[in-house]
Amino acid sequence: MTLHGTSIVGTEIVPAAQKTFTAFNPKAGQTLQPPFHEATEAQVDQALELAAAAADQLRGVGSDKIASFLQAIAAEIEALGDALVERASAETGLDLERLRGERARTVNQIKLFAGLVEEGSWVDARIDPAIPDRKPLPRVDIRRMLQPIGPVAVFGASNFPLAFSVAGGDTISAFAAKNPVVVKGHPAHPGTSEMVAMAITKAVRSQGLHEGVFSMLQSTDPKISIALVTHPKTKAVGFTGSLRAGRALFDAAAKRPNPIPVYAEMGSVNPVFVLPGALKADGAKIADGLYKSVLLGTGQFCTSPGLVFVQTGEGFDEFRSALGEFFTNATPGTMLNSLIAKGYAEKLEAFKKVSGVQNFTARKAPSKGCAEGQPAVLVTDFRTWLSNHLLHEENFGPATLIVQCASAAEVLEAAQNLDGSLTATIHGTAEELPQHAKLVDLLTCIAGRILFNGFPTGVEVGYAMHHGGPYPATTDEKFTSVGTAAIYRFAKPVCYQNFPDAMLPPELQNANPRNILRAVNGKLTRDNIQ
Amino acid sequence: MTLHGTSIVGTEIVPAAQKTFTAFNPKAGQTLQPPFHEATEAQVDQALELAAAAADQLRGVGSDKIASFLQAIAAEIEALGDALVERASAETGLDLERLRGERARTVNQIKLFAGLVEEGSWVDARIDPAIPDRKPLPRVDIRRMLQPIGPVAVFGASNFPLAFSVAGGDTISAFAAKNPVVVKGHPAHPGTSEMVAMAITKAVRSQGLHEGVFSMLQSTDPKISIALVTHPKTKAVGFTGSLRAGRALFDAAAKRPNPIPVYAEMGSVNPVFVLPGALKADGAKIADGLYKSVLLGTGQFCTSPGLVFVQTGEGFDEFRSALGEFFTNATPGTMLNSLIAKGYAEKLEAFKKVSGVQNFTARKAPSKGCAEGQPAVLVTDFRTWLSNHLLHEENFGPATLIVQCASAAEVLEAAQNLDGSLTATIHGTAEELPQHAKLVDLLTCIAGRILFNGFPTGVEVGYAMHHGGPYPATTDEKFTSVGTAAIYRFAKPVCYQNFPDAMLPPELQNANPRNILRAVNGKLTRDNIQ
């Protein structure tokens, strides 16, 4: 497949701009061809104007058609074959097996949303029928359902070039709710972005949808990001990436004359708590699992466990030395790009310099030519951690910090002093967990997902998943970016009062032609309204 | 009932501060006793620290207990008897009949939420059970439900001293979701606020809840408002009031180190569209209904219809002259306070000064001593409206602006150029409405509730109501401040992975002890998990 190296605005490959950038193979340490042309502000405007026009069409499109569109995207991505994962691997340093898995997840996620919109009950239809003889005043007929929000700007993430990128959860959930999408592809994998964007474009064409339903802009320029977020036609933003970038987008959106929501998934330390019984019984197993979880994808998972609280006691010394051995013998891994590798190395050094922090760093140094991250486990005590806010922060890469607590009270104090995370994990025996109910309770305040005897890396895409959490994990802890509930970011209620049946959306008509579940006077039913 | 004239922090009447303010009877033009002591920043801090401690308790309180607490609040408000509506009438100029109606609505609203939490399915429980033999990887058990968000700051509104104030929809929906609340009472009705706050305080005590569950601060100082919104322990904000005040709170919350959501319901012009068939058939009736809707509560409803688009044609002249006659013969009405009356009069003058705007203002001038608003209907043409953004804005009071459109195309252009509103209304015949499907569609983009052949004043409190809309109607069009869905502002999902059954909240346990509807693998059921 030949790459064009340009942005795609409204199914068209747009004329090349002067400025270009290139992708880089972090494993080989080599620049990749072709050069990619930087999107312009005029293209941002063009994409959003087309998207606004497409939104007018999409609101009237049936849910079956949206489901077909999603299925067509899934098929077009699969049709790209190995060329897609090969390019993605070259651009990210992630191996082919991992990328095949990520492609499967991406495609399954698209099919899950197709099923959700085909079934249709997700629109939260509510009907309070008229009561003409109510005293003192008659009750009017009120019906409510979720409707599309309008053009959505999506920012691709670097660490999941497929599942959180051009056709990732943000784009697909926005489409599922009948919204057009303008993606800014992540500049570290522009070729992957173009291939997936062309697949979506084919699906837009084959389904006869408005050309403005999808655009994808290639850019390394923060000004283009801000232009996307502040464009008057943009109605919501989906983002996965760093705290700094996510906060910048959030701030720009909040300052608009009409503020819009930014659903940014950002920094997360994903604390792990090892309870005394588990430490004693399973310390070696937990150390092994933790090590593998931290090293997964060279530590570049939003859910990578970056902090581990352990109460000193039987098994602690063995736990620490097992981890020390694992990490000192570990091999440096390729990181997504040199910027990320540099950021990781610098923060690791800053952590090590904190007085009271001990470190076990991989003996083998990272290679100079390519972007590698050196695995490390750091160890400190509770007081040192509590008094150094730097040690509360995420360091995106293959490192974790063990915090030794002197008592159960210190463990609880830690939970009360943690920033928001996507996940929090407890390792314990079934017998001891009930004594730690307070810890479980406190973790509901600081994490979106709480795991028992597991590791947070690996996020199930399903109905019950919540991939979100209090700031700085996300900018809005009410919403998830993974799983079917992700669709609720891109829809809003509209209420119809006293409307003639035929003028209502099908979901709200008396006969319930879509046969969805609806809350009638607050009770869920598929029954008709008499 | 003797009023203490102070704030109430954690069920205690707090020591009097030096600075005081008084309420004012806008009808009588008289200062009311006693003086009220201004809350201090130290009291804000004390209220939030207590609220945070109470949040720890509330998370563990059963839903039945929350329902009893709400019922106790309703009973205590009713027990205040006529003293409450009499004080409210003196402080707001609203008549006793209206206030008795508002009290009934407030109490019914509380009982509706009590029923909602007792039933319990609102928590959106989702369970994806484990599939140990799934290939290539086993699926872990994932369960998710909504949990409390933490201390909520609520700002009472001036125009509904009961239904949108100390025990209004914001406070009650926050309690229903198990959150403590700190209210800043509106300074125009401090006596009413104190009476209702004491009723809530009695309910907190009789139910044996933590004292920090509720506090109410009396203040005229914007610094206290900002202190409430920026306090580290505040997790969300509910507000009903002016665009300027709402936006100031939103901006302060967005600039926090950890931003929090502000659910502000603010300015809304509530456009009305009169279609040609309705104008011809029912012009006189619509003019009468519109006039009454605009004058209701002296125009001080968030849903007051401030803009009316009418296509010139048969019946237009009669419609305009009927309205002209109604308004010129109308009597000035008491407004909530002199500040609001002044703001209304100034904006009305500014509207009148726009070249191309004709006015029919009540002949009788407002009285000098008390806060009165002079009813007025203004008339202009589409082009004048389109080119003067001032005429797109809300003027809170008994005035409306008729915009004469030359064609159906101009009507559609109007809909495309409107700011966000809580409501939009169409008057039409059942026969002509289908020809205006595009108008209905466009209105879903600019209003939260669309009415057919009705008037937007009067908001049903039910399951299907959506009292929200795009900015500037609210700061978050996804949420409603009226109806049961208002609870979703103050809850957030928490997901449990691989948890022992006994350690899960009852709502997520296998046996479904609360017998709620739960989505199991995406299908709603009350069945147990096997």
Chai-1 contact restraints between the chains, C-beta under 6 A:
chainA,res_idxA,chainB,res_idxB,connection_type,confidence,min_distance_angstrom,max_distance_angstrom,comment,restraint_id
A,R126,B,Y463,contact,1.0,0.0,6.0,A-B,restraint_1
A,R126,B,A464,contact,1.0,0.0,6.0,A-B,restraint_2
A,I127,B,A464,contact,1.0,0.0,6.0,A-B,restraint_3
A,D128,B,G462,contact,1.0,0.0,6.0,A-B,restraint_4
A,D128,B,Y463,contact,1.0,0.0,6.0,A-B,restraint_5
A,D128,B,A464,contact,1.0,0.0,6.0,A-B,restraint_6
A,I142,B,E460,contact,1.0,0.0,6.0,A-B,restraint_7
A,I142,B,A464,contact,1.0,0.0,6.0,A-B,restraint_8
A,I142,B,M465,contact,1.0,0.0,6.0,A-B,restraint_9
A,R143,B,A464,contact,1.0,0.0,6.0,A-B,restraint_10
A,R144,B,A464,contact,1.0,0.0,6.0,A-B,restraint_11
A,R144,B,H466,contact,1.0,0.0,6.0,A-B,restraint_12
A,Q147,B,T444,contact,1.0,0.0,6.0,A-B,restraint_13
A,A254,B,A254,contact,1.0,0.0,6.0,A-B,restraint_14
A,N258,B,Y471,contact,1.0,0.0,6.0,A-B,restraint_15
A,A430,B,P500,contact,1.0,0.0,6.0,A-B,restraint_16
A,L433,B,M503,contact,1.0,0.0,6.0,A-B,restraint_17
A,T444,B,Q147,contact,1.0,0.0,6.0,A-B,restraint_18
A,T444,B,V494,contact,1.0,0.0,6.0,A-B,restraint_19
A,R449,B,C495,contact,1.0,0.0,6.0,A-B,restraint_20
A,I450,B,Y496,contact,1.0,0.0,6.0,A-B,restraint_21
A,L451,B,Q497,contact,1.0,0.0,6.0,A-B,restraint_22
A,F452,B,N498,contact,1.0,0.0,6.0,A-B,restraint_23
A,F452,B,F499,contact,1.0,0.0,6.0,A-B,restraint_24
A,G454,B,N498,contact,1.0,0.0,6.0,A-B,restraint_25
A,E460,B,I142,contact,1.0,0.0,6.0,A-B,restraint_26
A,G462,B,D128,contact,1.0,0.0,6.0,A-B,restraint_27
A,Y463,B,R126,contact,1.0,0.0,6.0,A-B,restraint_28
A,Y463,B,D128,contact,1.0,0.0,6.0,A-B,restraint_29
A,Y463,B,A519,contact,1.0,0.0,6.0,A-B,restraint_30
A,Y463,B,G522,contact,1.0,0.0,6.0,A-B,restraint_31
A,A464,B,R126,contact,1.0,0.0,6.0,A-B,restraint_32
A,A464,B,I127,contact,1.0,0.0,6.0,A-B,restraint_33
A,A464,B,D128,contact,1.0,0.0,6.0,A-B,restraint_34
A,A464,B,I142,contact,1.0,0.0,6.0,A-B,restraint_35
A,A464,B,R143,contact,1.0,0.0,6.0,A-B,restraint_36
A,A464,B,R144,contact,1.0,0.0,6.0,A-B,restraint_37
A,M465,B,I142,contact,1.0,0.0,6.0,A-B,restraint_38
A,H466,B,R144,contact,1.0,0.0,6.0,A-B,restraint_39
A,H466,B,P493,contact,1.0,0.0,6.0,A-B,restraint_40
A,H466,B,C495,contact,1.0,0.0,6.0,A-B,restraint_41
A,Y471,B,N258,contact,1.0,0.0,6.0,A-B,restraint_42
A,E477,B,K492,contact,1.0,0.0,6.0,A-B,restraint_43
A,K478,B,K492,contact,1.0,0.0,6.0,A-B,restraint_44
A,K492,B,E477,contact,1.0,0.0,6.0,A-B,restraint_45
A,K492,B,K478,contact,1.0,0.0,6.0,A-B,restraint_46
A,P493,B,H466,contact,1.0,0.0,6.0,A-B,restraint_47
A,V494,B,T444,contact,1.0,0.0,6.0,A-B,restraint_48
A,C495,B,R449,contact,1.0,0.0,6.0,A-B,restraint_49
A,C495,B,H466,contact,1.0,0.0,6.0,A-B,restraint_50
A,Y496,B,I450,contact,1.0,0.0,6.0,A-B,restraint_51
A,Q497,B,L451,contact,1.0,0.0,6.0,A-B,restraint_52
A,N498,B,F452,contact,1.0,0.0,6.0,A-B,restraint_53
A,N498,B,G454,contact,1.0,0.0,6.0,A-B,restraint_54
A,F499,B,F452,contact,1.0,0.0,6.0,A-B,restraint_55
A,P500,B,A430,contact,1.0,0.0,6.0,A-B,restraint_56
A,M503,B,L433,contact,1.0,0.0,6.0,A-B,restraint_57
A,A519,B,Y463,contact,1.0,0.0,6.0,A-B,restraint_58
A,G522,B,Y463,contact,1.0,0.0,6.0,A-B,restraint_59
